[in-house]
Amino acid sequence: MRFVEGPQGRLRVDDGGEGGLPVLLVHGGAGSLAQWDATLAHLRRHRRAAAFDLRGMGASDPPGNCDYSLGAMADDVHAVAEALGYERFALAGHSYGGGVIAACAARHPERLAALVFVDSYGVPWEPTSAEREEMERGFRPGNYAAFVARWFAPLLDDATAGTRRAVLAGLQTTPREAFIAATNAGMRFDPRAALAGYRGPVFAIGAERLDGPHLAQRALPVRDFRILKGVSHWLMMDRPDEFCRDLDELLAEVG
């Protein structure tokens, strides 16, 4: 573990391994780099791999300018890659992290050898006015804990006990302000538009339970994808061996 200086604060990074095309992993909302522990351990058997805590989450500093936009998150990814000496690398993003890697592709397409969307949206998330009102009520301090627990509950269907404990612990320790700001900033972001100038390969790995036309594997111009059965939204934690096998197969094409 180490900290690197991001544009608006320190970012906690876990880097290791040698050889091969480096892979940088981006977690989802209210998560941390620990959600990639099994993936990192596997990848480091044959390549360099790293993960980091997004700004305001895990052990990374909240941004000094309070900017939680996906573009700002993409700048953090670039800062981490620069600090680690990653010249060209593959980038994988889970859930909300899929929006982050799409924003990276819009800003630094020449640095990215491949993108892997992990159970991520491929279309803009545009809540209805009723949903927006429900969120505004739910995000109030007195309602927040119960509201986000209900929000995450269906995403944890089919989760292992260990996955469930880890995800809920991350949700509880993520500052309310960071989660709300990141969620609001991610609304209406269109990954399809962000990928318009990116010419590298796009891959996806999704959970069967959540598969549908709005997911990256159906909505984005992917070269190949995999679907895992009997897993929650946090598929890389539920079935790490299967997930890593699929990730290896997809990345084999690029090095």
Secondary structure, DSSP 8 states (H G I E B T S, - for coil): -EEEEETTEEEEEEEE--SSS-EEEE--TT--GGGGHHHHHHHTTTS-EEEE--TTSTTS---TT----HHHHHHHHHHHHHHHT-SSEEEEEETHHHHHHHHHHHH-GGGEEEEEEES-BSS-----HHHHHHHHHHTSTTTHHHHHHHHHTGGGTT--HHHHHHHHHHHHHS-HHHHHHHHHHHTT--HHHHTTT--S-EEEEEEGGG-STTBHHHHS--SEEEEESS--S-HHHHSHHHHHHHHHHHHTTT-
